[in-house]
Amino acid sequence: MSMNGEYLRVTPAELDRALKDPAWALDLAEEIQDKQDESEPAPSEARHFTTHQTWNPLGFLLRRSAFPVDIVHGEEPLAADDWGYGPPKYLTPDQVRAGR
């Protein structure tokens, strides 16, 4: 068993709904991942991304470089439930822009 970093790109409307209904968000994440596994879109079009097991070294390097946001673990809590490695977190659009 390994711990993989899993990320999902959502629209602002999807984020609003996810914040109100975390169970819906988990279903959405699983649906997008399943569809993407079948179609293998180009990286620029993909909505699901995994760092596999490199999430921890990436987080270490980004913290050492004083990166402005925690893109590895997220910043804001999405749900209280454990989705596999703890509760999921997200970045706001402003936080994403700060990390560019």
C-alpha positions in Angstrom: 0.0 0.0 0.0 1.2 3.5 -0.8 0.1 7.0 -0.1 -0.5 9.0 -3.3 -1.1 12.7 -3.7 -4.4 13.1 -5.5 -5.7 16.4 -6.9 -8.9 17.5 -8.7 -9.5 20.6 -10.7 -13.0 21.9 -10.3 -15.0 24.9 -11.5 -16.1 27.6 -9.0 -19.6 26.3 -9.1 -18.4 22.8 -8.4 -16.4 24.1 -5.4 -19.4 25.9 -4.0 -21.5 22.8 -4.2 -18.7 20.7 -2.8 -18.4 23.0 0.2 -22.1 22.5 0.9 -22.2 18.8 0.1 -18.8 17.0 0.7 -20.4 13.6 -0.1 -21.3 14.9 -3.6 -17.7 16.1 -3.9 -16.3 12.6 -3.2 -18.7 11.1 -5.8 -17.6 13.8 -8.3 -13.9 13.1 -7.6 -14.4 9.3 -8.1 -16.5 9.9 -11.3 -13.9 12.2 -12.9 -11.0 9.9 -12.0 -12.8 6.9 -13.5 -13.7 8.8 -16.7 -10.2 10.1 -17.0 -8.6 6.7 -16.5 -10.6 5.5 -19.6 -9.9 8.5 -21.9 -6.4 9.6 -20.9 -6.7 13.3 -21.7 -3.8 15.6 -22.4 -2.3 16.9 -19.2 -3.6 20.4 -19.9 -7.1 19.1 -20.2 -7.0 16.6 -17.3 -9.1 17.3 -14.2 -7.5 14.7 -12.0 -3.8 14.6 -11.2 -1.7 12.4 -9.0 1.8 12.9 -7.8 1.9 9.3 -6.8 4.4 8.9 -4.0 6.3 12.1 -4.7 3.9 14.3 -2.7 6.1 14.3 0.5 9.4 15.3 -1.2 7.5 17.9 -3.2 6.0 19.4 -0.1 9.4 19.4 1.6 11.0 21.2 -1.3 8.2 23.8 -1.6 8.3 24.5 2.1 12.1 25.0 2.0 11.6 27.5 -0.9 9.0 29.4 1.1 6.3 28.7 -1.5 3.3 31.0 -0.8 0.7 28.3 -0.5 0.6 24.7 0.5 -0.3 23.2 -2.9 0.6 19.7 -1.8 -1.8 19.4 1.2 -4.2 22.3 0.4 -5.1 25.2 2.6 -8.8 25.2 3.4 -10.7 22.2 4.9 -13.3 20.8 2.6 -14.8 18.1 4.8 -14.3 16.7 8.3 -14.5 13.1 7.0 -11.3 11.1 6.2 -11.1 10.5 2.5 -8.2 8.1 2.7 -5.3 10.1 4.2 -7.3 12.5 6.3 -9.9 15.2 5.5 -9.5 16.8 2.1 -8.4 20.3 1.7 -8.6 22.8 -1.2 -7.2 26.0 -2.6 -9.3 29.0 -3.4 -8.8 30.6 -6.8 -6.8 33.4 -5.2 -4.5 30.8 -3.5 -4.0 29.1 -6.9 -3.1 32.4 -8.5 -0.6 33.1 -5.7 1.1 29.8 -6.4 1.7 30.5 -10.1 
